[in-house]
Amino acid sequence: MKNNMKNKISKILLVLILGITLPLLSAYTKATPKTLYRVYLHGESIGLIESKIELEDYIDKKQNEIKKKFNVDKVYLPEDLDIEKEITFDNDISSVKKIYNKIKDISPFTIKGYAITIGAVDSQAVDGTEVKGKKQTIYVLDKKVFKDSIDNVVHSFVSETDYKNYANDTQEEIKDTGKRVDEIYIKNKITISKKNIPVDKTIYQDTNSLSRYLMFGTTKDQQKYTVQAGDTIEQISFNNKISTEEFLIANPEFTSENTLLYAGQTVTLGILKPQISVVEVDHVVFDEETNYQTETQYDNNKEVGYTEVKQAGVKGVTRKTQKVKKVNGATVSVTPVGNGEVLKEPINEVVIKGGKKSSYYGYGTVVATPGEWGWPATCSSISSPFGYRWGTLHDAIDIAGCGYGSNIFAAKDGIVVQSSYKYDNGEFITIDHGNGYYSLYAHLVSGSRRVKVGDYVVKGQVIGSMGRTGAATGVHVHFAIWRGYPYRGGTPLNPLAFY
């Protein structure tokens, strides 16, 4: 009896123990933490998955269009998608398909390539205003595409022969006159890094498209023009606000601005907007003719108006050396090296003029015989010609290489109508020569102006000194000739047409 009672009590205790223990074991099983992966998009959680690799493989498998478009073997996670390992009790696990569907239309997937950062370089426009450079990043799949594109741009501004001889150190020594390239480099700081590139970025896959962008700032096709009978490269360029140099770069099949065109021919009219700054520094030795002076002697036995050349003038020759710096083919500075070597002294012209006044001429001073326009500087190197460059008209010629403080001369007799300072011209002088013609001289040395408004000047008279005041990148004189008052309704003319 006692044994039966003990058995019953034991059974009851066992049932009670199992009733308590089994729920505890079940709860413990449910509370065991798991290692999962939490997916974040734009910093916000979009679910838990069991395998990061499984999601990566699923994306790669589903994005065959991207592989075909970019000719790549693998597609990767979006740039702003983060997956972090997490030990959690959370059992709300998403499938990789569900996660894929959440992100596929929101954030672009990525492919492996290279991000190339091009540093900003400030520059000056043709009119002297400062152009702020911009830092930018471009993307390529193959570094060779970028390298070849850079080579194309450099060769557009530096002749292939010069570049090859410079790179191989095979330049010939300058014996008498000639040019030696001292430096060729890209001014922008360029960095290249390997990274996953979002497929919604512009990714350059071929050299031609990237070269076009680096030269013109766009990948769009440039404007076309059909040549008309009688057209020349110079006329087409000017009429479309580009320089002949820009025309030849956009149309590499032409080797010179003197190349003959034929009616019906199609040419490209691209305005250059280079995205990099290619710098070339040249050491140049050349022989320059030096002008002679004209000595005027008066013979009072001859009537006013009589002119006789007693001795013909002969120009001299001076051998000069300069450092010429170019950026993207445009000369930005010319620096003389030494004072030059005089090879032949000039012989002055001697002119006899009549000084006898008759009643026909009335009262007054001797009437000067009209002559050619005089050159305004002591040197003749033109660092920037008259014409369009990068869509802007350079309304003068820039004469450089004479040296800081060298004399500037009045190009012709006239009356000074401006002698002042302006932010772009710096110290400048404007002369009215009559008959609607004006000349302008800019970037003179501060305080060097020797004439004031109302002064009468004669051809060859020193009016100031060559400098770099105002918006000037180097020492030079900005020499302009206008038909009508400059910048007040007048028209700029090419000064070289007067010589």
SVG drawing of the C-alpha trace seen along z (x, -y; Angstrom):
<svg xmlns="http://www.w3.org/2000/svg" viewBox="-2 -135 79 137">
<polyline fill="none" stroke="black" stroke-width="0.4" points="0.0,0.0 2.7,-2.3 4.6,-1.4 1.6,-2.3 1.3,-5.6 5.0,-6.3 4.7,-5.4 1.6,-7.7 3.5,-10.6 6.5,-10.0 4.4,-10.0 2.7,-13.2 6.0,-14.9 7.4,-13.7 4.4,-15.2 4.8,-18.5 8.6,-18.6 8.0,-17.8 5.3,-20.5 7.7,-23.1 10.8,-21.9 9.5,-21.4 8.2,-25.0 11.5,-26.3 13.5,-24.1 11.2,-25.4 11.7,-29.0 15.4,-28.5 15.5,-27.0 13.6,-30.0 15.9,-32.5 19.2,-31.2 20.9,-34.1 21.7,-33.7 24.4,-35.3 22.6,-37.2 23.3,-40.2 21.4,-43.4 21.0,-45.4 21.1,-49.2 20.1,-51.4 20.8,-55.1 21.6,-54.4 18.2,-52.8 17.6,-49.1 15.6,-47.3 15.8,-43.7 17.8,-40.8 19.3,-38.1 21.2,-34.9 24.0,-35.3 25.8,-38.4 27.4,-36.3 24.0,-34.9 22.7,-38.5 25.8,-39.5 25.5,-36.4 21.8,-37.0 22.4,-40.7 25.2,-39.5 23.0,-36.9 20.1,-39.2 22.0,-42.1 22.9,-40.7 21.9,-43.9 24.6,-45.9 27.2,-43.2 26.3,-43.4 26.2,-47.3 29.6,-47.7 31.2,-44.5 32.0,-43.4 31.9,-39.9 30.5,-41.0 28.0,-43.4 28.3,-44.6 26.2,-46.0 25.0,-49.7 27.5,-52.2 25.1,-53.3 24.2,-49.7 25.8,-48.5 25.6,-45.0 26.7,-44.4 27.0,-41.2 24.6,-41.0 24.0,-38.5 20.3,-38.7 17.3,-36.9 15.2,-38.4 13.7,-35.7 12.2,-38.0 14.5,-37.0 14.0,-38.3 14.9,-36.4 17.6,-37.8 15.0,-38.2 12.8,-40.4 15.9,-42.6 16.8,-42.7 13.4,-43.9 13.6,-46.7 16.8,-48.1 16.8,-47.5 14.8,-50.6 16.1,-52.8 19.9,-52.7 22.2,-51.9 24.4,-48.8 28.1,-49.2 30.9,-47.8 34.6,-47.8 36.6,-50.6 38.7,-53.7 37.8,-57.2 40.1,-59.9 40.1,-63.2 41.2,-66.2 42.2,-69.1 41.0,-72.7 43.2,-75.2 42.2,-78.9 42.8,-80.6 42.1,-83.9 39.7,-84.4 40.7,-86.2 39.2,-89.4 41.3,-89.2 38.6,-88.1 39.5,-85.3 37.9,-81.9 37.6,-79.8 38.6,-76.2 36.5,-73.3 37.5,-70.0 35.9,-67.0 35.9,-63.3 35.6,-61.1 35.2,-57.3 36.7,-54.7 36.8,-50.9 40.3,-50.7 43.2,-53.1 44.5,-52.8 41.5,-54.7 42.4,-57.6 46.1,-57.5 45.4,-57.4 42.9,-60.2 45.5,-62.4 48.0,-61.7 45.5,-62.8 44.9,-66.1 48.6,-66.7 49.3,-66.0 46.6,-68.5 48.6,-71.3 52.2,-70.0 53.5,-68.8 54.1,-65.1 57.7,-65.7 58.4,-68.1 56.7,-65.8 58.6,-62.7 62.0,-64.4 61.3,-65.9 60.2,-62.6 63.1,-60.7 65.7,-63.4 66.6,-63.6 66.3,-67.3 68.9,-68.9 71.2,-71.5 70.4,-75.1 73.4,-76.3 72.3,-79.7 68.5,-80.0 65.8,-77.5 63.6,-76.1 64.1,-73.7 61.3,-72.4 62.3,-72.8 59.1,-71.4 55.8,-69.7 53.5,-68.9 49.9,-68.9 49.2,-71.7 46.2,-69.9 46.7,-67.5 45.4,-64.1 44.8,-61.2 43.6,-57.7 41.9,-55.2 40.3,-51.8 36.6,-51.7 33.1,-50.4 31.4,-52.9 27.6,-53.4 26.3,-52.5 24.2,-55.8 27.5,-57.8 29.0,-58.7 31.6,-55.9 33.9,-56.4 34.6,-53.1 36.5,-54.3 39.3,-56.8 37.4,-58.9 34.5,-59.9 36.8,-60.7 39.2,-62.7 36.2,-64.7 35.1,-65.5 38.6,-66.5 38.9,-68.8 35.5,-70.3 33.8,-69.8 31.1,-67.7 30.7,-64.3 28.1,-65.8 29.0,-66.1 30.3,-69.5 28.7,-71.9 29.3,-71.1 29.7,-73.6 29.5,-73.0 32.3,-74.9 31.1,-77.5 33.0,-78.5 35.9,-80.9 35.9,-80.1 39.2,-80.0 40.0,-78.4 40.7,-81.9 37.4,-83.3 35.3,-80.3 37.1,-80.4 36.5,-84.1 32.9,-84.0 32.2,-81.2 34.1,-82.8 36.9,-80.3 40.7,-80.7 42.4,-79.0 44.3,-76.9 40.9,-75.6 39.8,-74.9 42.9,-72.8 42.5,-70.9 38.9,-70.1 39.8,-69.1 43.2,-67.3 43.1,-66.3 44.2,-69.9 47.8,-70.6 47.8,-74.4 45.5,-77.4 46.6,-77.9 45.1,-74.5 42.8,-75.0 39.1,-74.1 36.6,-73.0 32.8,-73.8 30.7,-71.1 33.4,-70.0 32.2,-69.4 34.2,-70.7 33.8,-70.8 33.4,-74.0 34.2,-73.0 34.8,-75.7 37.6,-74.4 36.9,-74.1 39.9,-72.0 39.3,-70.2 43.0,-70.0 45.9,-72.5 48.7,-71.3 51.8,-73.5 54.7,-73.8 57.8,-75.9 60.1,-76.7 63.6,-78.1 63.5,-80.1 66.4,-81.8 65.6,-84.0 66.8,-86.9 64.6,-90.0 64.8,-93.0 65.2,-96.3 63.7,-99.4 65.7,-102.3 65.0,-105.9 64.1,-108.6 66.0,-111.9 64.2,-114.8 66.2,-117.7 64.6,-120.9 65.7,-122.8 64.3,-126.4 65.0,-126.7 62.4,-124.1 58.7,-124.7 56.7,-123.0 55.5,-119.6 58.8,-118.8 60.2,-115.5 63.4,-113.7 65.0,-110.6 68.6,-111.5 69.7,-108.2 67.6,-105.0 67.1,-103.4 68.3,-99.9 66.9,-97.7 69.3,-96.1 69.3,-92.6 69.4,-91.5 69.6,-87.9 67.2,-87.3 66.5,-84.6 63.2,-84.1 61.3,-81.7 57.9,-81.2 55.2,-79.6 52.0,-78.2 48.9,-76.8 46.8,-74.6 48.5,-76.2 48.0,-79.8 51.0,-81.9 50.6,-83.2 54.0,-84.7 57.2,-85.7 60.3,-86.4 63.5,-87.7 66.7,-86.0 69.5,-88.6 69.6,-91.7 70.2,-90.1 73.1,-90.2 73.3,-92.9 74.3,-91.2 73.8,-94.3 73.3,-97.9 70.4,-99.7 71.2,-102.6 68.9,-105.6 66.8,-107.0 67.5,-110.7 64.7,-112.7 64.9,-116.2 61.7,-118.2 60.9,-121.7 60.7,-124.4 59.9,-127.4 56.5,-128.8 54.5,-130.4 51.3,-132.4 49.5,-129.4 50.1,-127.5 49.3,-130.4 50.4,-130.5 51.3,-127.6 53.9,-124.9 55.4,-122.6 52.9,-120.1 54.1,-116.5 54.0,-114.1 51.6,-111.2 53.5,-107.9 53.0,-104.3 52.0,-103.5 54.9,-103.1 55.4,-99.9 54.6,-100.6 57.3,-98.5 61.0,-97.7 60.3,-94.0 58.0,-92.3 57.0,-89.0 53.2,-88.5 52.1,-86.4 48.4,-86.6 47.1,-87.5 43.9,-89.4 41.0,-87.1 38.7,-84.6 39.9,-82.1 37.5,-79.8 34.5,-81.8 35.7,-85.2 37.2,-87.9 40.7,-89.1 40.4,-92.6 44.1,-93.5 47.5,-92.0 49.7,-91.3 53.3,-92.2 55.7,-90.6 59.4,-89.8 60.7,-93.3 61.2,-93.2 59.6,-94.9 59.9,-98.7 60.8,-98.8 59.5,-101.8 56.0,-102.0 55.7,-104.4 52.7,-106.3 51.9,-104.4 50.9,-107.6 50.4,-111.3 47.3,-112.2 45.6,-113.6 45.5,-111.7 41.8,-111.1 42.4,-108.6 45.2,-108.2 44.0,-106.3 43.6,-103.0 41.0,-100.3 40.7,-96.9 41.2,-94.9 43.4,-97.2 45.5,-98.3 47.4,-101.5 46.4,-102.4 46.4,-105.2 44.1,-105.9 45.1,-108.2 42.7,-109.8 44.5,-109.8 41.7,-111.6 39.6,-110.2 37.9,-108.0 41.0,-105.9 42.1,-105.3 44.9,-103.3 45.0,-101.8 47.9,-100.7 47.2,-98.6 49.0,-97.0 51.6,-99.7 53.9,-99.9 52.2,-101.7 53.1,-105.4 54.8,-105.2 52.2,-107.1 54.1,-110.1 51.1,-111.8 47.8,-113.2 44.4,-113.8 44.6,-116.6 48.3,-116.1 49.4,-116.0 51.8,-113.2 53.8,-112.3 54.6,-108.9 57.5,-107.3 57.1,-109.4 57.6,-107.4 54.2,-107.4 54.8,-104.8 56.6,-101.5 55.7,-97.9 54.3,-96.2 51.6,-93.8 49.1,-95.9 45.4,-94.9 44.3,-91.5 47.7,-90.5 49.3,-87.0 52.7,-88.3 54.7,-91.4 53.3,-92.7 51.5,-95.6 47.9,-95.0 47.9,-97.1 44.6,-97.8 43.5,-99.8 39.8,-100.8 37.6,-102.4 35.5,-104.6 35.9,-105.2 37.0,-102.0 34.2,-100.3 31.8,-103.1 30.4,-102.0 33.7,-101.5 34.9,-98.4 38.2,-96.7 40.5,-96.1 43.5,-93.8 46.5,-96.0 48.7,-93.8 46.6,-95.0 48.3,-98.4 51.9,-97.2"/>
</svg>
